[in-house]
Amino acid sequence: MKRIGFIGLGTMGKPMAANLIQKGFMVTVYNRTPEKADELARLGAEVAATPADAARHSDVLITMLSNDAALLDIFYSEEGVLSGIHPALTIIDSSTVSPQTSQKLAEELAAHFVDFLDAPVTGSKPAAEEGSLAFMVGGSQEVFEEHEQLFLAMGRKALYLGPSGSGSYAKLANNTMVGINLLGFAEGLSIASKAGVNLEKFLEIVRSGGANSRIVDLKGDKILNRDFSNQFSLKLMLKDLLLAQGLASNFQLPVPLLQTTAGLFQMGLSKGLGDEDLSSVIQCYEDWMGQQIAKPSEPAAVDEEKSASPLSGRERRRNTRVKLDINLKLSIYQWEQEGSFSGQNIDGTLFDLSESGLQITTAAPLAPDMFIVIHFPQEAELPPITARVIRIETDGDKFRYGCMLSGLPPYVRIKLEKYIEEHIAYAL
């Protein structure tokens, strides 16, 4: 069985190396912070003193570093990887770095008869722990096929994409979509939260339709539980988005969604969220809304009368039986002949307000389907409102008319509701 070296025991690297050990591979590990190797040593890993030692004692060396600078330092520093390479060694880099860095290392190592594959992954910490990562691989197809079973010891899938740099290109394109999808979810969640929608039920709706995505499955419950523990950090996502922006610039490709997404993650970094999970970017929206996004808390056992939610205007009218008694003037028009009509004004009283119209009482008899124009008191600051008589009831010596409002603009409807609510409050 191949001897495996593993450099970089962070959020992703450590569980990846652990899976190799548990699958029976002989693994030598190295990390710049030595303490991170202790748990793997207890599992049976050898611990190398330097990157060169890790390369020297391995058939395959896997690197999983945070960025280009860290990766290049591991290779080119004193006692770095290049000091320990040997012919027939294969190096697999699973870091997310620029394609240019991958291509540079491939060229450098080929001069020393060392094979190199760039093989970044999709999936965050849970996928690394479960061994369900997907690898996107660039380099020699022959070398890929030789080591395909090694990839499958750490993940569920490995796809060969083309020459050196292809894996890194695919990874940056993939993470562009991850960042954009996350912000789409964050914005929808913010709208629902600001509107007072139950967020657990909203999340269930999202998962039931076209708005669902892998990012919703991974981050939805974390956000509602305010669990921003790091599965893939905000600062690393920002790093990937900025690398993708650089590629797009080289391609002279407009990427407006990528630019907006990178800007939002930069705001998150400036808020001090860099080491938290990328889902913590939702806190930018919380600042703008002035409220936190979280699942509804369990209701406390309190007096129902004290805890009852405010009643709507209609409920208050029904429960308290407040008589509106708002005086109105009604203009009634009758056609005399084609092109002319006659009209008169009568007194009326607003009795109730319904979803589609008004109930008005008056002593004057009106006919079904008659159109009237309703004039409210000057204090209401309402324009004349046209209505059609659709229902007639007798009420002692008066008539009660159900009148459907005709062509009422939304802003007038809102103003009418507000006026009536204020009248109710005054009456109470």
N, C-alpha and C positions, 0 to 999 in steps of 0.2 A: 504494500500500500504506500502511496505517495506520502512523503513528509511535507507537512504544510507549515509555512511561516505565516504569522498574522500580525500586522502592524496597524495600530489604531483601535483602541478598545473603548470607544465612546458609546453613545446611545445606540448606534447600530452595530458597530464592530464587535462589541463584547458578546451579545447574543449570537451573532453569526459564528464567532469562534467557538462558543459553547456548543452550538449544534454540530460543528465538525468533530469536537471531542466526543460528544455523545454518540456520533455515528462511527466511532472507532478509529478516526484518523490520529496520527501522531502530530501534535500541534506545538509549535514554538511561538510564543507571543512576545511582543514588545510594545510598550507604551511610554510616552515621555513622562507621564505621571505613573511611577512604578506601582503604586498602591492599587491601581485599577486592574492589575494582573493577578492580585492575590486570590480572588474567587476562582479564576480559571486554573490557577496553580493547584488549588484544592481539588478541582475536577480532573487533574492529571496533566495539565499543560506544562511544558518546559518554559522557563522565562529567560529570554535573551537579555544580555547587558546592553547591547547596542543594535541599531538597525542592521549593521553589517553582519553581526552574529546571526540574526534571524535569517538573513538571506543565505549566509554561508552554510547553514545546516538544513536547508530546505530544497525540495524539488519544485515546489510551487510556493510563491510568496504572494499573499493577498494584502493589499493596502486599503484602508478605509479612513481617510483623513478629511478634515473639515473644509479645506479650501486649497487653492492652487499653491499659495505660499507655503502652507504646512507640508503639502506633498513634495514640493521641490526641495524643501529643506531636508526632509527625510532621505531623499535620494542623494543630494549633493553636499550635505554637511560632512564634517570630519567624522569618520566611522559611520557614514551614511550607507544606504543600500548599495551604491555603486562600488563601495570598498569591499563588499562581500559577494558580489555576483560571480557566477561561474558558468561555463558553457552548459547548455541544456536546461538551465533554469528558466522557468516560466513565471512572469509576474503578471498578476491580475489586479488592476486598480479599480476598486468599486467606489471611489470618491466621486463626488459631483464637481467636476472642474471644467475649464474651457477646453474645447476640442483641440485648440492649439497646444495646450499643455500635454494632452494625451499624445498628440502626434510628435511632439518634441521628444517625449520619453521613449516612444516606440522607435524612433530613428536612432536615438542615443544607444538604446539597449541592443538594437539589431547589429550595431557595430561591434558589440561584444558577444555576439551569437546567443543573445538572450531574447526569448519571445515575450511579447507584451500584448495584453488585451485590455482595452478600456471597457469596463463592465459595471456601470452604475446600476442602481436598483430602483424599482418602484415599491412602495410600501414603507411604513414608518416602523417605530419600535415594536408594536405588537406583531407585525408581520415578520420582523427579524427574529423575535422570540419563538414564533410558531413555526419558523422555517417555511414561510409561504411567500417569500420575496419573488419578484420577477426580475431577471437580469436582462439588460439590453447590451449586446456585446459588439464591439468593433475590433478589427484586427484580422489575423489570418483565420480563414474558415477551418483549415486543417487543425490548427492549434485549438480553436474553439471545440471542435468535435472530439478532440483528444481529452478535453477536460470537462465535457458537458456533465458527466456524472458528479463531478465535484460541485458544480453550480447547483445541481439538484439535491445535493446534501444540505444546502443552505436555503433553497427556495423551491417553488413549485414549477417554475418555468424559466427557461433561458432561450433567448432568441438571438440568432446571428443577424446583424444588420448591415455589415459591409466593412470596408477598410478602416484603419485606425482613425479614431475620432468619431465614428458613426454612433457608438454608444453614447458618447458625451453630447453629441448633437440631439439625439433622441431624448435624452434625459432633460435637457434644458427646455425643449419643446413641451415635454410632458409636464414639467413643473410650472411652466407658464400657464397651462390649463388648470393645474391644481390651484394656483393662486387666484386666478380669475373666478373659478367655480366657488372658492371659499368666500370671496367678496360678494358674489351673487347671492349666496345663502345668507351671509351676514346682513345684506341690505333687506332681503325679504323678511328675515327674522326681526329686524329693527322696525320695519313698517308694522308688522303684526303686533309687536310689543307695544309700540307707541299707541296703537289703536285699542289696546286693552284685550286683545285676543288671547285666549288660553294657549300658551306656547307649547305645552305637551300635545294638545290636540292639533295645533297647527303643524307640529313636526310629524304627527301621524298622517295628516293630509298630504304633506310634502312627500313623504315616503310612499304614498299611494298613487302618485301620478308622475307626469312628465318632468316635474321639478326635482325629482329624486336624483341622487348621484352618489358615487362612492364617498365623496367628501361629506355629504349629509350623514351617511351611515357612520363614518368615522368620528365626525366632530359634533354632530347634533346633540347627543346626550352630554358630551363633555362641556359644551357651552352652557346648556341649561343647568347643569350641576356646578357651573363655575369651577370646573376642574381644568386648569391650564398647565398641569404638570406636563413636562416636556416629552413628547413623542417625536417631534421634529420641530426644531426651534424656529422662532420667528426670524432670528438673524440669519440662519442658514437659508431659509426660504428667500429672504431678501437678497442674499448673495447670489442665489440661483437666478432670480428675476433680473438682477443687474447684469449677470453674465449673458442672459438671453437678450437683454436690450443691446448689449454690445454686438452680438451676432446679427440681430436685426439691422443694426446700423451698418454693419459690414455688407449686408445683403441689400441695403437701401430699401428695406421693407417697412412700410408704415405699420406700427403696432400700437394703436391708441389704447386698447384695453390693457395691454402689458404695461404701458407707461402709467396709466392710472393705478393699476394694481401695485406696481413698484412704489409709487408715491404714497399709497396708503400704508404699505409695510414700512416705509421709511418713517412715517408718522408714529407707527407702533414702536419702532426702535428708539425714537426720540423720547417716547414716554417711559422708557426703561423696561420694555417688554422683551428685549432681545433673547434672553435665556428661557423665556416661557414658550409654551407650545404655540405654533403658528396661529391656532384658533384664537389666541388672546388678542388678535387684531380687532375683534369685536368690541374691545374696550374703546377704540376710537369712536365707534358709532354711539356707544353709551355716553361718552363725553358730549357728543353733539345733541343727543336726546335729553340728557339730564336725568337718566334713569338706567338702572342695571337690567340686563336681560337674564332672567333666571326662571326656572320652573315655578309654578304657583306653590306657595307654602300651604301646608295642611291647615284648614280652618280650626281655630281654637274653639273650645266649648264655651260659648258666651250666651247671654240672654238674647233670645231671638229678636225681641222687640228692639233692643239696642243695636243689634248687629244687622238689622234689615237694611238692604240697599235702598237708596232714594227711590221714591215712586215716580213714575212718569206723570206727566200732566193729566193724562186720561185716567190713570189709576187714582190719583189724588181726587179728581172730580167724582169718580165713582165711590171711593171710600168715604169721602167727607161730604159728598152731595152738596158741593158748593154751587150755588146758582151764579152763573157768569154775569147775567144781567148787564151786558154791554149794549148800550143804545146804538142803534144803527139807523141810517137812512137808506131806503131801498128805492132805486129808480126802476120803474116798470114801463116797458115799451111795448106798444101794440102797433102792428102794421095796419095802416088804413087802406092803402092800395100800393101798387108797384111804384117804388121810388119815394114813398112818404110814410111817416108813422106819427103816432101821438104818444105822449108819455106822461107819467105823474110820479110824484115822490110820496112814499108812505113811511111811517115809522115802524121799526122792528127791533127785536132784541136777539142778540146772539145767545143761544141756549147751550150749544156744545160744538166741539170741533172733532171731526173724524179724520181717518186716514185720507179720504178722498174728497171731503167737503165739509160743509157746515150744517148745523141745525139752527133754524131761525124761527122765532115766533112772531106773529103779527095778527092784528084783527082783520086784515084785508084778505079776502078770498083770492087765491091765485090758482092758475091752471097748470097741470102737468106739462112738462117740457117748455114751460115759459122761461125765457132768459131774463135775469135781473142783474142790475149793477149795484153792488154793496158798497156803501160809503161808511168808513169807520170814523170814530171821533178824531179830531185833529191831533190829539196827544199821541195817537198810535203811529202817526207819520207813515201811514200805509196808502198806497195808491188805490183808486177804485178797482174793485175785484168783480169780474164777471162770473156768474154762476147759473146753472140750469136747475129748475125745480124737478126733482125725480121722485119725491115721496111726499104725501100729504097725510097728516094725522090731525084729529081734532083734540083740543085741550081746553075744555070748558067753552068759554066764549071766544077762544083764540084758535088759531091754526098753527100747527108746527110743520115746518117744511124742511125736508132734507134736500140740500142744494149741492150739486156736484160742481166743484170749481173748474173753471175752463181756462186752459192755457196759462196757468199760474207759474211764473218763473220761480226757480228754486230759492233765490235770495228773498223773494217776497214771502214764500212759504215759511222760511226760517224766521223772518221778521214777525210774521203773524203768530207763529208758535211762541216766540219770545214775549210778545205783547200779552198773549193770553196767560202764559206762565206768571208774568209779573202781576197780572190782575188777580190770579188765584192767590199768590202769596200775600197780596194786599188784603184780599177778602178774609184770609185765615188769620 
